[in-house]
Amino acid sequence: MKHGFKKRANRISKKARLKLGLQVKDYLNPNVLAEAMKAQIIDPANLNIPSESLDTLLNHREDEWSALGAHINGNPTIFINSSHPKTRIEASIMHELAHFILKHEPMGAVNYFGLPLTRFDKEQEEEAEFLGGCLQIPEECLFPLFAFEKYNLQKLAEHFHCSKQVARMRYNQEGIRYRVNAYKKKYKQSKN
């Protein structure tokens, strides 16, 4: 990722929450963010797709796709794989919204079971992954939650309606263990 991108992503996350009237430590529902961005979220199960094709689409190699972002008639559209757990769907929506927010230009598109699958380069995917995580769990709230409110990864995941893997990823990305330990050490020294 380009120098300064992580700070930019955290600013975008904070700004998105403020625009929606949320505090930095509030859960940001990806459906609400999508609606604010005028992005449509479509579950292929609600489309007029023959049941055999739908079953193949939603269950074809489970890890192959979670969400697909595309511009349909100029509008941002996200197709979700509703066979996945809710936490994974939410993370996938945030990832696709991040592509739209960052105005990523796809390298191209392929037809995937009748859905337009856009392809992005590695750097764009890394940026969308990072920003998607920031949208789910902002950096600004992590230190206070762990240092003062005694959060652990499970509680963080529950608070932000995400998987424990996403909670751990954000915790590690922002160096929270180091920051909390440094704070505790400094606090302990000031008491002596």
N, CA and C atoms as an extended XYZ file, in Angstrom:
576
Properties=species:S:1:pos:R:3:atomname:S:1:resname:S:1:resid:I:1 pbc="F F F"
N         0.841       -1.187        0.000 N   MET     1
C         0.000        0.000        0.000 CA  MET     1
C         0.881        1.243        0.000 C   MET     1
N         0.346        2.276       -0.597 N   LYS     2
C         1.096        3.529       -0.677 CA  LYS     2
C         1.285        4.140        0.704 C   LYS     2
N         2.389        4.881        0.847 N   HIS     3
C         2.680        5.574        2.095 CA  HIS     3
C         1.501        6.488        2.451 C   HIS     3
N         1.048        6.421        3.681 N   GLY     4
C        -0.034        7.275        4.152 CA  GLY     4
C        -1.428        6.695        3.944 C   GLY     4
N        -1.511        5.545        3.259 N   PHE     5
C        -2.843        5.003        2.982 CA  PHE     5
C        -3.568        4.591        4.258 C   PHE     5
N        -2.855        4.006        5.202 N   LYS     6
C        -3.515        3.522        6.426 CA  LYS     6
C        -4.159        4.677        7.194 C   LYS     6
N        -3.468        5.818        7.279 N   LYS     7
C        -4.045        6.987        7.948 CA  LYS     7
C        -5.265        7.482        7.175 C   LYS     7
N        -5.152        7.488        5.855 N   ARG     8
C        -6.279        7.914        5.013 CA  ARG     8
C        -7.483        6.998        5.242 C   ARG     8
N        -7.250        5.698        5.297 N   ALA     9
C        -8.334        4.738        5.499 CA  ALA     9
C        -9.024        4.968        6.839 C   ALA     9
N        -8.243        5.248        7.877 N   ASN    10
C        -8.831        5.496        9.189 CA  ASN    10
C        -9.630        6.803        9.199 C   ASN    10
N        -9.179        7.809        8.448 N   ARG    11
C        -9.945        9.061        8.330 CA  ARG    11
C       -11.266        8.811        7.597 C   ARG    11
N       -11.223        8.002        6.537 N   ILE    12
C       -12.434        7.674        5.774 CA  ILE    12
C       -13.441        6.965        6.683 C   ILE    12
N       -12.964        6.027        7.490 N   SER    13
C       -13.834        5.283        8.401 CA  SER    13
C       -14.516        6.220        9.395 C   SER    13
N       -13.734        7.118        9.968 N   LYS    14
C       -14.277        8.064       10.942 CA  LYS    14
C       -15.308        8.982       10.270 C   LYS    14
N       -14.979        9.477        9.091 N   LYS    15
C       -15.870       10.375        8.358 CA  LYS    15
C       -17.189        9.679        8.007 C   LYS    15
N       -17.120        8.410        7.613 N   ALA    16
C       -18.333        7.651        7.272 CA  ALA    16
C       -19.245        7.557        8.480 C   ALA    16
N       -18.681        7.289        9.644 N   ARG    17
C       -19.491        7.187       10.862 CA  ARG    17
C       -20.112        8.535       11.210 C   ARG    17
N       -19.317        9.600       11.133 N   LEU    18
C       -19.830       10.927       11.472 CA  LEU    18
C       -20.982       11.323       10.554 C   LEU    18
N       -20.849       11.026        9.255 N   LYS    19
C       -21.918       11.358        8.298 CA  LYS    19
C       -23.215       10.634        8.630 C   LYS    19
N       -23.094        9.461        9.236 N   LEU    20
C       -24.275        8.675        9.583 CA  LEU    20
C       -24.733        8.920       11.024 C   LEU    20
N       -24.107        9.886       11.691 N   GLY    21
C       -24.507       10.226       13.055 CA  GLY    21
C       -24.029        9.241       14.099 C   GLY    21
N       -22.984        8.496       13.798 N   LEU    22
C       -22.457        7.497       14.725 CA  LEU    22
C       -21.201        8.002       15.411 C   LEU    22
N       -20.962        7.474       16.604 N   GLN    23
C       -19.703        7.721       17.300 CA  GLN    23
C       -18.658        6.758       16.748 C   GLN    23
N       -17.396        7.041       16.983 N   VAL    24
C       -16.323        6.222       16.427 CA  VAL    24
C       -16.387        4.776       16.912 C   VAL    24
N       -16.903        4.552       18.118 N   LYS    25
C       -16.937        3.167       18.620 CA  LYS    25
C       -18.275        2.469       18.359 C   LYS    25
N       -19.154        3.110       17.596 N   ASP    26
C       -20.434        2.492       17.265 CA  ASP    26
C       -20.284        1.497       16.120 C   ASP    26
N       -21.121        0.474       16.160 N   TYR    27
C       -21.199       -0.496       15.069 CA  TYR    27
C       -21.743        0.199       13.827 C   TYR    27
N       -21.088       -0.006       12.714 N   LEU    28
C       -21.523        0.547       11.429 CA  LEU    28
C       -22.096       -0.589       10.595 C   LEU    28
N       -23.400       -0.587       10.436 N   ASN    29
C       -24.069       -1.612        9.657 CA  ASN    29
C       -23.729       -1.402        8.179 C   ASN    29
N       -23.168       -2.412        7.508 N   PRO    30
C       -22.784       -2.235        6.107 CA  PRO    30
C       -23.971       -1.932        5.193 C   PRO    30
N       -25.159       -2.420        5.550 N   ASN    31
C       -26.340       -2.120        4.741 CA  ASN    31
C       -26.702       -0.638        4.820 C   ASN    31
N       -26.524       -0.035        5.993 N   VAL    32
C       -26.800        1.390        6.173 CA  VAL    32
C       -25.784        2.214        5.388 C   VAL    32
N       -24.506        1.819        5.454 N   LEU    33
C       -23.479        2.523        4.692 CA  LEU    33
C       -23.747        2.396        3.195 C   LEU    33
N       -24.114        1.203        2.751 N   ALA    34
C       -24.419        0.990        1.331 CA  ALA    34
C       -25.570        1.881        0.893 C   ALA    34
N       -26.601        1.960        1.709 N   GLU    35
C       -27.755        2.802        1.377 CA  GLU    35
C       -27.336        4.266        1.269 C   GLU    35
N       -26.498        4.731        2.207 N   ALA    36
C       -26.014        6.116        2.174 CA  ALA    36
C       -25.187        6.387        0.916 C   ALA    36
N       -24.505        5.342        0.429 N   MET    37
C       -23.685        5.479       -0.781 CA  MET    37
C       -24.497        5.208       -2.050 C   MET    37
N       -25.803        4.938       -1.873 N   LYS    38
C       -26.674        4.587       -2.998 CA  LYS    38
C       -26.176        3.345       -3.734 C   LYS    38
N       -25.614        2.422       -2.947 N   ALA    39
C       -25.153        1.143       -3.487 CA  ALA    39
C       -26.222        0.098       -3.203 C   ALA    39
N       -26.518       -0.685       -4.197 N   GLN    40
C       -27.537       -1.726       -4.068 CA  GLN    40
C       -26.864       -3.035       -3.680 C   GLN    40
N       -27.478       -3.741       -2.720 N   ILE    41
C       -26.981       -5.060       -2.319 CA  ILE    41
C       -28.010       -6.082       -2.783 C   ILE    41
N       -27.538       -7.055       -3.550 N   ILE    42
C       -28.437       -8.044       -4.132 CA  ILE    42
C       -28.017       -9.448       -3.721 C   ILE    42
N       -28.984      -10.191       -3.228 N   ASP    43
C       -28.794      -11.600       -2.952 CA  ASP    43
C       -29.276      -12.344       -4.200 C   ASP    43
N       -28.380      -13.061       -4.894 N   PRO    44
C       -28.806      -13.776       -6.102 CA  PRO    44
C       -29.988      -14.708       -5.881 C   PRO    44
N       -30.216      -15.132       -4.626 N   ALA    45
C       -31.361      -15.990       -4.327 CA  ALA    45
C       -32.676      -15.274       -4.618 C   ALA    45
N       -32.638      -13.932       -4.644 N   ASN    46
C       -33.847      -13.151       -4.917 CA  ASN    46
C       -34.000      -12.803       -6.396 C   ASN    46
N       -33.085      -13.271       -7.218 N   LEU    47
C       -33.164      -13.013       -8.657 CA  LEU    47
C       -33.846      -14.185       -9.350 C   LEU    47
N       -34.261      -13.959      -10.539 N   ASN    48
C       -34.942      -14.999      -11.319 CA  ASN    48
C       -33.896      -15.905      -11.981 C   ASN    48
N       -33.222      -16.711      -11.139 N   ILE    49
C       -32.184      -17.626      -11.606 CA  ILE    49
C       -32.705      -19.037      -11.371 C   ILE    49
N       -32.618      -19.909      -12.361 N   PRO    50
C       -33.080      -21.299      -12.143 CA  PRO    50
C       -32.407      -21.904      -10.909 C   PRO    50
N       -33.163      -22.714      -10.164 N   SER    51
C       -32.675      -23.237       -8.883 CA  SER    51
C       -31.377      -24.031       -9.004 C   SER    51
N       -31.197      -24.787      -10.090 N   GLU    52
C       -29.943      -25.539      -10.278 CA  GLU    52
C       -28.760      -24.582      -10.396 C   GLU    52
N       -28.932      -23.538      -11.198 N   SER    53
C       -27.855      -22.556      -11.388 CA  SER    53
C       -27.588      -21.806      -10.096 C   SER    53
N       -28.662      -21.443       -9.368 N   LEU    54
C       -28.499      -20.723       -8.106 CA  LEU    54
C       -27.742      -21.572       -7.099 C   LEU    54
N       -28.103      -22.840       -6.981 N   ASP    55
C       -27.420      -23.746       -6.065 CA  ASP    55
C       -25.939      -23.851       -6.424 C   ASP    55
N       -25.650      -23.969       -7.709 N   THR    56
C       -24.255      -24.038       -8.161 CA  THR    56
C       -23.532      -22.734       -7.851 C   THR    56
N       -24.191      -21.609       -8.103 N   LEU    57
C       -23.589      -20.294       -7.861 CA  LEU    57
C       -23.246      -20.095       -6.393 C   LEU    57
N       -24.191      -20.383       -5.514 N   LEU    58
C       -23.989      -20.106       -4.087 CA  LEU    58
C       -23.114      -21.138       -3.397 C   LEU    58
N       -23.025      -22.315       -3.938 N   ASN    59
C       -22.267      -23.361       -3.261 CA  ASN    59
C       -21.041      -23.827       -4.040 C   ASN    59
N       -20.761      -23.179       -5.152 N   HIS    60
C       -19.613      -23.541       -5.974 CA  HIS    60
C       -18.340      -23.131       -5.261 C   HIS    60
N       -17.574      -24.120       -4.837 N   ARG    61
C       -16.309      -23.852       -4.134 CA  ARG    61
C       -16.482      -22.704       -3.153 C   ARG    61
N       -16.959      -23.019       -1.992 N   GLU    62
C       -17.373      -22.044       -0.977 CA  GLU    62
C       -16.479      -20.815       -0.870 C   GLU    62
N       -15.162      -20.995       -0.938 N   ASP    63
C       -14.263      -19.852       -0.771 CA  ASP    63
C       -14.060      -19.049       -2.051 C   ASP    63
N       -14.652      -19.495       -3.143 N   GLU    64
C       -14.385      -18.816       -4.406 CA  GLU    64
C       -14.915      -17.391       -4.436 C   GLU    64
N       -16.085      -17.160       -3.882 N   TRP    65
C       -16.585      -15.784       -3.860 CA  TRP    65
C       -17.485      -15.554       -2.659 C   TRP    65
N       -17.408      -14.354       -2.129 N   SER    66
C       -18.216      -13.947       -0.990 CA  SER    66
C       -19.130      -12.795       -1.369 C   SER    66
N       -18.584      -11.885       -2.165 N   ALA    67
C       -19.354      -10.755       -2.681 CA  ALA    67
C       -18.685      -10.297       -3.959 C   ALA    67
N       -19.493       -9.774       -4.847 N   LEU    68
C       -18.993       -9.255       -6.117 CA  LEU    68
C       -19.485       -7.829       -6.269 C   LEU    68
N       -18.588       -6.926       -6.558 N   GLY    69
C       -18.985       -5.534       -6.772 CA  GLY    69
C       -18.936       -5.210       -8.250 C   GLY    69
N       -19.884       -4.419       -8.700 N   ALA    70
C       -19.931       -4.012      -10.111 CA  ALA    70
C       -20.754       -2.739      -10.206 C   ALA    70
N       -20.587       -2.040      -11.304 N   HIS    71
C       -21.464       -0.919      -11.615 CA  HIS    71
C       -22.480       -1.438      -12.621 C   HIS    71
N       -23.747       -1.447      -12.224 N   ILE    72
C       -24.826       -1.890      -13.089 CA  ILE    72
C       -25.633       -0.653      -13.462 C   ILE    72
N       -25.674       -0.350      -14.751 N   ASN    73
C       -26.340        0.871      -15.230 CA  ASN    73
C       -25.813        2.106      -14.496 C   ASN    73
N       -24.507        2.112      -14.226 N   GLY    74
C       -23.865        3.245      -13.568 CA  GLY    74
C       -24.013        3.276      -12.057 C   GLY    74
N       -24.729        2.319      -11.482 N   ASN    75
C       -24.953        2.307      -10.036 CA  ASN    75
C       -24.089        1.250       -9.357 C   ASN    75
N       -23.473        1.611       -8.206 N   PRO    76
C       -22.703        0.600       -7.479 CA  PRO    76
C       -23.620       -0.510       -6.993 C   PRO    76
N       -23.232       -1.735       -7.286 N   THR    77
C       -24.047       -2.900       -6.944 CA  THR    77
C       -23.151       -3.981       -6.350 C   THR    77
N       -23.632       -4.607       -5.298 N   ILE    78
C       -22.889       -5.691       -4.660 CA  ILE    78
C       -23.783       -6.922       -4.633 C   ILE    78
N       -23.283       -8.009       -5.186 N   PHE    79
C       -23.954       -9.300       -5.114 CA  PHE    79
C       -23.331      -10.054       -3.958 C   PHE    79
N       -24.168      -10.580       -3.060 N   ILE    80
C       -23.648      -11.288       -1.895 CA  ILE    80
C       -23.910      -12.780       -2.011 C   ILE    80
N       -23.002      -13.560       -1.450 N   ASN    81
C       -23.178      -15.004       -1.385 CA  ASN    81
C       -23.879      -15.303       -0.057 C   ASN    81
N       -25.194      -15.454       -0.117 N   SER    82
C       -25.997      -15.615        1.102 CA  SER    82
C       -25.805      -16.965        1.782 C   SER    82
N       -25.001      -17.851        1.185 N   SER    83
C       -24.732      -19.136        1.840 CA  SER    83
C       -23.653      -18.991        2.912 C   SER    83
N       -22.997      -17.841        2.976 N   HIS    84
C       -21.933      -17.611        3.956 CA  HIS    84
C       -22.494      -17.085        5.271 C   HIS    84
N       -21.725      -17.217        6.354 N   PRO    85
C       -22.164      -16.670        7.646 CA  PRO    85
C       -22.331      -15.148        7.562 C   PRO    85
N       -23.215      -14.609        8.392 N   LYS    86
C       -23.509      -13.167        8.380 CA  LYS    86
C       -22.247      -12.327        8.578 C   LYS    86
N       -21.344      -12.768        9.467 N   THR    87
C       -20.127      -11.983        9.714 CA  THR    87
C       -19.271      -11.895        8.458 C   THR    87
N       -19.204      -12.985        7.709 N   ARG    88
C       -18.417      -12.963        6.470 CA  ARG    88
C       -19.082      -12.090        5.420 C   ARG    88
N       -20.405      -12.147        5.342 N   ILE    89
C       -21.134      -11.315        4.384 CA  ILE    89
C       -20.885       -9.842        4.692 C   ILE    89
N       -20.953       -9.467        5.977 N   GLU    90
C       -20.735       -8.062        6.348 CA  GLU    90
C       -19.321       -7.612        5.988 C   GLU    90
N       -18.329       -8.452        6.257 N   ALA    91
C       -16.945       -8.103        5.911 CA  ALA    91
C       -16.798       -7.965        4.398 C   ALA    91
N       -17.457       -8.832        3.660 N   SER    92
C       -17.370       -8.798        2.196 CA  SER    92
C       -18.044       -7.555        1.626 C   SER    92
N       -19.169       -7.170        2.215 N   ILE    93
C       -19.843       -5.942        1.761 CA  ILE    93
C       -18.937       -4.748        2.016 C   ILE    93
N       -18.339       -4.676        3.201 N   MET    94
C       -17.434       -3.554        3.513 CA  MET    94
C       -16.255       -3.524        2.540 C   MET    94
N       -15.746       -4.690        2.182 N   HIS    95
C       -14.632       -4.770        1.225 CA  HIS    95
C       -15.063       -4.188       -0.123 C   HIS    95
N       -16.230       -4.589       -0.598 N   GLU    96
C       -16.708       -4.087       -1.893 CA  GLU    96
C       -17.033       -2.595       -1.831 C   GLU    96
N       -17.618       -2.143       -0.709 N   LEU    97
C       -17.877       -0.708       -0.553 CA  LEU    97
C       -16.573        0.074       -0.566 C   LEU    97
N       -15.521       -0.513        0.012 N   ALA    98
C       -14.214        0.145        0.014 CA  ALA    98
C       -13.716        0.365       -1.411 C   ALA    98
N       -13.914       -0.618       -2.289 N   HIS    99
C       -13.531       -0.423       -3.698 CA  HIS    99
C       -14.267        0.784       -4.284 C   HIS    99
N       -15.564        0.898       -3.983 N   PHE   100
C       -16.349        2.031       -4.507 CA  PHE   100
C       -15.874        3.350       -3.910 C   PHE   100
N       -15.653        3.385       -2.599 N   ILE   101
C       -15.202        4.613       -1.922 CA  ILE   101
C       -13.877        5.088       -2.511 C   ILE   101
N       -12.973        4.142       -2.751 N   LEU   102
C       -11.637        4.478       -3.261 CA  LEU   102
C       -11.618        4.694       -4.775 C   LEU   102
N       -12.791        4.518       -5.395 N   LYS   103
C       -12.915        4.708       -6.847 CA  LYS   103
C       -11.901        3.870       -7.622 C   LYS   103
N       -11.743        2.632       -7.182 N   HIS   104
C       -10.835        1.722       -7.867 CA  HIS   104
C       -11.354        1.412       -9.266 C   HIS   104
N       -10.448        1.435      -10.199 N   GLU   105
C       -10.761        1.065      -11.578 CA  GLU   105
C       -10.410       -0.406      -11.765 C   GLU   105
N       -11.397       -1.233      -12.111 N   PRO   106
C       -11.089       -2.656      -12.286 CA  PRO   106
C       -10.199       -2.906      -13.491 C   PRO   106
N        -9.455       -4.000      -13.407 N   MET   107
C        -8.600       -4.414      -14.528 CA  MET   107
C        -9.451       -5.015      -15.639 C   MET   107
N       -10.656       -5.371      -15.315 N   GLY   108
C       -11.548       -5.983      -16.280 CA  GLY   108
C       -12.671       -6.684      -15.548 C   GLY   108
N       -13.501       -7.370      -16.292 N   ALA   109
C       -14.615       -8.098      -15.687 CA  ALA   109
C       -14.808       -9.407      -16.434 C   ALA   109
N       -15.270      -10.392      -15.702 N   VAL   110
C       -15.590      -11.673      -16.313 CA  VAL   110
C       -17.004      -12.058      -15.884 C   VAL   110
N       -17.648      -12.854      -16.701 N   ASN   111
C       -18.983      -13.322      -16.387 CA  ASN   111
C       -18.836      -14.555      -15.496 C   ASN   111
N       -19.403      -14.480      -14.313 N   TYR   112
C       -19.307      -15.561      -13.340 CA  TYR   112
C       -20.716      -16.040      -13.030 C   TYR   112
N       -21.116      -17.126      -13.629 N   PHE   113
C       -22.462      -17.657      -13.448 CA  PHE   113
C       -23.520      -16.590      -13.717 C   PHE   113
N       -23.267      -15.744      -14.689 N   GLY   114
C       -24.221      -14.706      -15.046 CA  GLY   114
C       -24.039      -13.405      -14.290 C   GLY   114
N       -23.102      -13.365      -13.323 N   LEU   115
C       -22.841      -12.133      -12.577 CA  LEU   115
C       -21.519      -11.529      -13.054 C   LEU   115
N       -21.453      -10.191      -13.123 N   PRO   116
C       -20.222       -9.546      -13.593 CA  PRO   116
C       -19.175       -9.461      -12.483 C   PRO   116
N       -18.164      -10.263      -12.547 N   LEU   117
C       -17.096      -10.269      -11.545 CA  LEU   117
C       -15.998       -9.309      -11.984 C   LEU   117
N       -15.809       -8.238      -11.208 N   THR   118
C       -14.740       -7.295      -11.520 CA  THR   118
C       -13.448       -7.797      -10.898 C   THR   118
N       -12.353       -7.484      -11.566 N   ARG   119
C       -11.036       -7.913      -11.091 CA  ARG   119
C       -10.183       -6.679      -10.842 C   ARG   119
N        -9.532       -6.667       -9.679 N   PHE   120
C        -8.678       -5.550       -9.295 CA  PHE   120
C        -7.247       -6.048       -9.127 C   PHE   120
N        -6.297       -5.114       -9.237 N   ASP   121
C        -4.914       -5.532       -9.043 CA  ASP   121
C        -4.634       -5.743       -7.555 C   ASP   121
N        -3.474       -6.308       -7.263 N   LYS   122
C        -3.124       -6.703       -5.889 CA  LYS   122
C        -3.155       -5.509       -4.928 C   LYS   122
N        -2.626       -4.374       -5.345 N   GLU   123
C        -2.593       -3.206       -4.468 CA  GLU   123
C        -4.006       -2.713       -4.148 C   GLU   123
N        -4.877       -2.696       -5.142 N   GLN   124
C        -6.250       -2.273       -4.912 CA  GLN   124
C        -6.969       -3.241       -3.964 C   GLN   124
N        -6.704       -4.531       -4.121 N   GLU   125
C        -7.311       -5.520       -3.219 CA  GLU   125
C        -6.820       -5.316       -1.783 C   GLU   125
N        -5.526       -5.029       -1.618 N   GLU   126
C        -4.980       -4.787       -0.282 CA  GLU   126
C        -5.598       -3.535        0.338 C   GLU   126
N        -5.762       -2.480       -0.473 N   GLU   127
C        -6.377       -1.252        0.025 CA  GLU   127
C        -7.826       -1.499        0.443 C   GLU   127
N        -8.577       -2.214       -0.395 N   ALA   128
C        -9.984       -2.504       -0.073 CA  ALA   128
C       -10.082       -3.371        1.182 C   ALA   128
N        -9.161       -4.310        1.329 N   GLU   129
C        -9.152       -5.169        2.521 CA  GLU   129
C        -8.902       -4.334        3.770 C   GLU   129
N        -7.926       -3.430        3.695 N   PHE   130
C        -7.597       -2.604        4.857 CA  PHE   130
C        -8.724       -1.637        5.173 C   PHE   130
N        -9.220       -0.916        4.154 N   LEU   131
C       -10.302        0.035        4.395 CA  LEU   131
C       -11.563       -0.678        4.865 C   LEU   131
N       -11.865       -1.832        4.288 N   GLY   132
C       -13.023       -2.599        4.743 CA  GLY   132
C       -12.923       -2.917        6.222 C   GLY   132
N       -11.725       -3.304        6.671 N   GLY   133
C       -11.504       -3.573        8.094 CA  GLY   133
C       -11.666       -2.327        8.945 C   GLY   133
N       -11.169       -1.195        8.442 N   CYS   134
C       -11.311        0.082        9.174 CA  CYS   134
C       -12.774        0.491        9.281 C   CYS   134
N       -13.524        0.250        8.222 N   LEU   135
C       -14.954        0.575        8.262 CA  LEU   135
C       -15.658       -0.278        9.311 C   LEU   135
N       -15.234       -1.518        9.444 N   GLN   136
C       -15.836       -2.385       10.461 CA  GLN   136
C       -15.371       -2.010       11.861 C   GLN   136
N       -14.051       -1.831       12.032 N   ILE   137
C       -13.489       -1.549       13.362 CA  ILE   137
C       -12.483       -0.408       13.220 C   ILE   137
N       -12.877        0.814       13.602 N   PRO   138
C       -11.975        1.962       13.456 CA  PRO   138
C       -10.781        1.900       14.407 C   PRO   138
N        -9.658        2.351       13.925 N   GLU   139
C        -8.424        2.373       14.715 CA  GLU   139
C        -8.595        3.199       15.979 C   GLU   139
N        -9.278        4.316       15.870 N   GLU   140
C        -9.385        5.270       16.963 CA  GLU   140
C       -10.022        4.688       18.227 C   GLU   140
N       -10.867        3.680       18.069 N   CYS   141
C       -11.544        3.126       19.251 CA  CYS   141
C       -10.800        1.935       19.849 C   CYS   141
N        -9.878        1.351       19.122 N   LEU   142
C        -9.253        0.111       19.584 CA  LEU   142
C        -8.462        0.269       20.880 C   LEU   142
N        -7.580        1.256       20.937 N   PHE   143
C        -6.772        1.432       22.141 CA  PHE   143
C        -7.638        1.656       23.381 C   PHE   143
N        -8.604        2.603       23.340 N   PRO   144
C        -9.424        2.794       24.542 CA  PRO   144
C       -10.223        1.546       24.942 C   PRO   144
N       -10.735        0.815       23.975 N   LEU   145
C       -11.519       -0.374       24.310 CA  LEU   145
C       -10.667       -1.421       25.019 C   LEU   145
N        -9.419       -1.598       24.575 N   PHE   146
C        -8.557       -2.609       25.188 CA  PHE   146
C        -7.869       -2.094       26.446 C   PHE   146
N        -7.488       -0.822       26.465 N   ALA   147
C        -6.756       -0.288       27.618 CA  ALA   147
C        -7.669        0.051       28.791 C   ALA   147
N        -8.852        0.570       28.510 N   PHE   148
C        -9.703        1.082       29.592 CA  PHE   148
C       -10.993        0.291       29.801 C   PHE   148
N       -11.521       -0.321       28.754 N   GLU   149
C       -12.790       -1.034       28.894 CA  GLU   149
C       -12.601       -2.553       28.948 C   GLU   149
N       -11.357       -2.980       29.026 N   LYS   150
C       -11.013       -4.393       29.216 CA  LYS   150
C       -11.613       -5.323       28.160 C   LYS   150
N       -11.614       -4.860       26.918 N   TYR   151
C       -12.095       -5.705       25.824 CA  TYR   151
C       -11.100       -6.823       25.550 C   TYR   151
N       -11.597       -7.926       25.004 N   ASN   152
C       -10.758       -8.967       24.428 CA  ASN   152
C       -11.255       -9.147       22.992 C   ASN   152
N       -10.638      -10.048       22.241 N   LEU   153
C       -11.007      -10.198       20.834 CA  LEU   153
C       -12.446      -10.663       20.659 C   LEU   153
N       -12.912      -11.547       21.527 N   GLN   154
C       -14.293      -12.027       21.423 CA  GLN   154
C       -15.287      -10.887       21.646 C   GLN   154
N       -15.029      -10.088       22.663 N   LYS   155
C       -15.930       -8.966       22.963 CA  LYS   155
C       -15.888       -7.933       21.829 C   LYS   155
N       -14.708       -7.721       21.270 N   LEU   156
C       -14.577       -6.793       20.135 CA  LEU   156
C       -15.388       -7.301       18.942 C   LEU   156
N       -15.277       -8.583       18.654 N   ALA   157
C       -16.021       -9.186       17.543 CA  ALA   157
C       -17.525       -9.045       17.761 C   ALA   157
N       -17.975       -9.300       18.969 N   GLU   158
C       -19.409       -9.182       19.271 CA  GLU   158
C       -19.882       -7.739       19.137 C   GLU   158
N       -19.084       -6.804       19.642 N   HIS   159
C       -19.449       -5.380       19.600 CA  HIS   159
C       -19.607       -4.878       18.163 C   HIS   159
N       -18.711       -5.302       17.276 N   PHE   160
C       -18.729       -4.815       15.897 CA  PHE   160
C       -19.357       -5.812       14.915 C   PHE   160
N       -20.012       -6.851       15.455 N   HIS   161
C       -20.747       -7.818       14.619 CA  HIS   161
C       -19.846       -8.423       13.542 C   HIS   161
N       -18.639       -8.765       13.925 N   CYS   162
C       -17.700       -9.323       12.954 CA  CYS   162
C       -17.148      -10.642       13.468 C   CYS   162
N       -16.393      -11.309       12.637 N   SER   163
C       -15.774      -12.558       13.061 CA  SER   163
C       -14.584      -12.256       13.973 C   SER   163
N       -14.198      -13.256       14.730 N   LYS   164
C       -13.032      -13.100       15.600 CA  LYS   164
C       -11.767      -12.898       14.754 C   LYS   164
N       -11.753      -13.475       13.544 N   GLN   165
C       -10.605      -13.304       12.653 CA  GLN   165
C       -10.450      -11.838       12.242 C   GLN   165
N       -11.562      -11.168       11.933 N   VAL   166
C       -11.509       -9.747       11.572 CA  VAL   166
C       -11.068       -8.937       12.782 C   VAL   166
N       -11.610       -9.255       13.952 N   ALA   167
C       -11.214       -8.549       15.175 CA  ALA   167
C        -9.704       -8.691       15.409 C   ALA   167
N        -9.195       -9.916       15.263 N   ARG   168
C        -7.761      -10.156       15.448 CA  ARG   168
C        -6.938       -9.404       14.403 C   ARG   168
N        -7.404       -9.412       13.154 N   MET   169
C        -6.685       -8.716       12.081 CA  MET   169
C        -6.550       -7.227       12.407 C   MET   169
N        -7.656       -6.583       12.821 N   ARG   170
C        -7.611       -5.148       13.125 CA  ARG   170
C        -6.745       -4.883       14.356 C   ARG   170
N        -6.844       -5.731       15.351 N   TYR   171
C        -6.026       -5.617       16.568 CA  TYR   171
C        -4.542       -5.647       16.199 C   TYR   171
N        -4.175       -6.588       15.340 N   ASN   172
C        -2.775       -6.719       14.922 CA  ASN   172
C        -2.344       -5.593       13.996 C   ASN   172
N        -3.197       -5.217       13.045 N   GLN   173
C        -2.846       -4.160       12.091 CA  GLN   173
C        -2.507       -2.849       12.794 C   GLN   173
N        -3.209       -2.567       13.874 N   GLU   174
C        -3.008       -1.288       14.562 CA  GLU   174
C        -2.044       -1.395       15.740 C   GLU   174
N        -1.429       -2.556       15.931 N   GLY   175
C        -0.419       -2.726       16.979 CA  GLY   175
C        -0.959       -2.477       18.382 C   GLY   175
N        -2.165       -2.934       18.656 N   ILE   176
C        -2.824       -2.625       19.926 CA  ILE   176
C        -2.124       -3.273       21.118 C   ILE   176
N        -1.667       -4.500       20.979 N   ARG   177
C        -0.978       -5.145       22.110 CA  ARG   177
C         0.228       -4.304       22.543 C   ARG   177
N         1.038       -3.881       21.584 N   TYR   178
C         2.217       -3.069       21.888 CA  TYR   178
C         1.797       -1.758       22.553 C   TYR   178
N         0.781       -1.104       22.004 N   ARG   179
C         0.351        0.192       22.530 CA  ARG   179
C        -0.215        0.069       23.945 C   ARG   179
N        -1.017       -0.968       24.185 N   VAL   180
C        -1.585       -1.160       25.521 CA  VAL   180
C        -0.486       -1.512       26.518 C   VAL   180
N         0.444       -2.401       26.128 N   ASN   181
C         1.543       -2.760       27.030 CA  ASN   181
C         2.418       -1.559       27.343 C   ASN   181
N         2.699       -0.722       26.347 N   ALA   182
C         3.511        0.478       26.566 CA  ALA   182
C         2.788        1.429       27.521 C   ALA   182
N         1.483        1.560       27.353 N   TYR   183
C         0.702        2.430       28.239 CA  TYR   183
C         0.743        1.901       29.674 C   TYR   183
N         0.525        0.595       29.856 N   LYS   184
C         0.522        0.005       31.190 CA  LYS   184
C         1.881        0.173       31.866 C   LYS   184
N         2.942       -0.018       31.087 N   LYS   185
C         4.292        0.127       31.629 CA  LYS   185
C         4.523        1.571       32.084 C   LYS   185
N         4.128        2.508       31.244 N   LYS   186
C         4.307        3.931       31.585 CA  LYS   186
C         3.470        4.296       32.808 C   LYS   186
N         2.239        3.791       32.877 N   TYR   187
C         1.349        4.063       33.996 CA  TYR   187
C         1.950        3.483       35.294 C   TYR   187
N         2.471        2.283       35.194 N   LYS   188
C         3.062        1.611       36.354 CA  LYS   188
C         4.281        2.387       36.852 C   LYS   188
N         5.099        2.884       35.924 N   GLN   189
C         6.288        3.647       36.304 CA  GLN   189
C         5.897        4.967       36.962 C   GLN   189
N         4.826        5.585       36.497 N   SER   190
C         4.403        6.861       37.080 CA  SER   190
C         3.862        6.691       38.501 C   SER   190
N         3.413        5.485       38.823 N   LYS   191
C         2.910        5.190       40.170 CA  LYS   191
C         4.043        4.985       41.165 C   LYS   191
N         5.222        4.615       40.640 N   ASN   192
C         6.369        4.333       41.530 CA  ASN   192
C         7.120        5.565       41.901 C   ASN   192
